[in-house]
Amino acid sequence: MKILLVGGGGREHAIASAVKRSPQKPLLYTVMSKKNPGIATLCEDVLIGDEKDAAAIAAFAKENGIDMAFIGPEAPLSAGVSDALWNAGIPAVGPKKDCARIETDKAWARKFIEKHGIDGNPEYAVFTDYEAAAEFIDKLKDVAVKPAGLTGGKGVKVMGDQLPDIAAAKEYTKEVLKGDSVVIEERFIGEEFTLQAFVDGKNLAFCPTAQDHKRAYEGDVGPNTGGMGAYTNAGALLPFLKPEEYETAKRIMKETVAAFPKETGEEFKGILYGQFILTKRGPKLIEYNARFGDPEAMNVLSLLETDMVEIMKAVTEGTLDKLSVEFSKKATVCKYAVPAGYPDDPKKDSEVTVLASGAIADAATGPNSDLIIYYSSVYEKDGKIYTTGSRSIGVVGLADSIADAEKISQDALDNQVKGDLFFRRDIGTADLVQKRIDHMNELNQN
């Protein structure tokens, strides 16, 4: 069995490790823009090139006799890499371009959800004209401002958070409209959580819920990032999430998957990532992604017990309902070590050293480990590892509780990862988790 992986970040290192844990001993091939050393050691061959070059990727797959592919990031999905692979006779885990619009076009996504009567949408409108957008902001008063296109998780700004008042919301709207249409939405108040699922076009196999931390600095302050870390609880539910709320989020995602063929003529086959916010009115939908989250992939795939190759077959063949996808009941805490100055002025080409080399994700690491380290946006040169300016090293602790998993992750960052890096110490700590629980209790009492 030959598997092709497209992408070279921390999410893809987690996917690669999960694939290589398969008892079927698959051979792995990867296309990535820079040589991720963690992924490269798991591969038979690596093509360093443009992850969006659909024709070149399909040709590489054909040349190597690839049986199945897994597309990690959003950019190749937007570029039609999945379409090109299917057209070449190679089944791909990752939706075709028209279905990937659920992530790549936020305006399309909101209209799609509204058209098909799916719960979770805010009051919203899409604008290309500033005056009309400003009038809508005045009407709603408390808003989120979103560029319609891809922004790497850094384009959304929310009043009461990155936007201090209505004037700031209007100014940011004006800035977005210089290069994109803008989606203005009512601001939801609550606690965010992520629900990810393998999808075969009809059936969904859900991962444990996770909570990402977008803000750069401790205490949830500073600029937005691609994600500084995430945690999962022991079991499917985060500590502030009730079973009925979890079921509501699952229902919203199932209804979304069922609507794709009606809208696009294509089934969604791949990973659907629901970014929800739990409000006093229940779960509401912030946005969808058409792939695993980064860092959340590192959390959930570290727990995956089912053969990833069998999951990929089931996704591409439409047989997920015949496969039981299981995850370890451990908790996880993932923390990212990122370059000094990240995200605004990151230090590039700075050497990074991982002393706990035995914990670097490979074909053996998984749910039986207590520490897994993933390489993300780094590159290898002359046997040394260097930063690129984006998130560098993902460190995952696994334990029976969030608190114990946090200690494992933090100890590794303090003692095993060296370089001009920083990280958030508060992710997964008892104080921060309790703050989330208290926040929801307070909202529900008012």
Sequence and secondary structure as in RCSB ss.txt:
>XXXX:A:sequence
MKILLVGGGGREHAIASAVKRSPQKPLLYTVMSKKNPGIATLCEDVLIGDEKDAAAIAAFAKENGIDMAFIGPEA
PLSAGVSDALWNAGIPAVGPKKDCARIETDKAWARKFIEKHGIDGNPEYAVFTDYEAAAEFIDKLKDVAVKPAGL
TGGKGVKVMGDQLPDIAAAKEYTKEVLKGDSVVIEERFIGEEFTLQAFVDGKNLAFCPTAQDHKRAYEGDVGPNT
GGMGAYTNAGALLPFLKPEEYETAKRIMKETVAAFPKETGEEFKGILYGQFILTKRGPKLIEYNARFGDPEAMNV
LSLLETDMVEIMKAVTEGTLDKLSVEFSKKATVCKYAVPAGYPDDPKKDSEVTVLASGAIADAATGPNSDLIIYY
SSVYEKDGKIYTTGSRSIGVVGLADSIADAEKISQDALDNQVKGDLFFRRDIGTADLVQKRIDHMNELNQN
>XXXX:A:secstr
 EEEEE  SHHHHHHHHHHHT TT  EEEEEESS  HHHHTT SEEEES TT HHHHHHHHHHTT  EEEE SHH
HHHTTHHHHHHHTT  EES  HHHHHHHH HHHHHHHHHHTT TT  SEEEES HHHHHHHHHHHSSEEEEESS 
 TT   EEBTTTB SHHHHHHHHHHHTTTS EEEEE   SEEEEEEEEEESS EEE   EEE  EEETTTEEEE 
S SEEEE SSSS TT  HHHHHHHHHHHHHHHHHHHHHHSS  EEEEEEEEEEETTEEEEEEEESS  TTHHHHH
HHHB S HHHHHHHHHHT GGGS   B S EEEEEEEEETTTTTS   S EEEES GGGB  SS STT SEEEEE
 SEEEETTEEEE SS  EEEEEEESSHHHHHHHHHHHHHHTEEESEE  S TT HHHHHHHHHHHHHHHH 
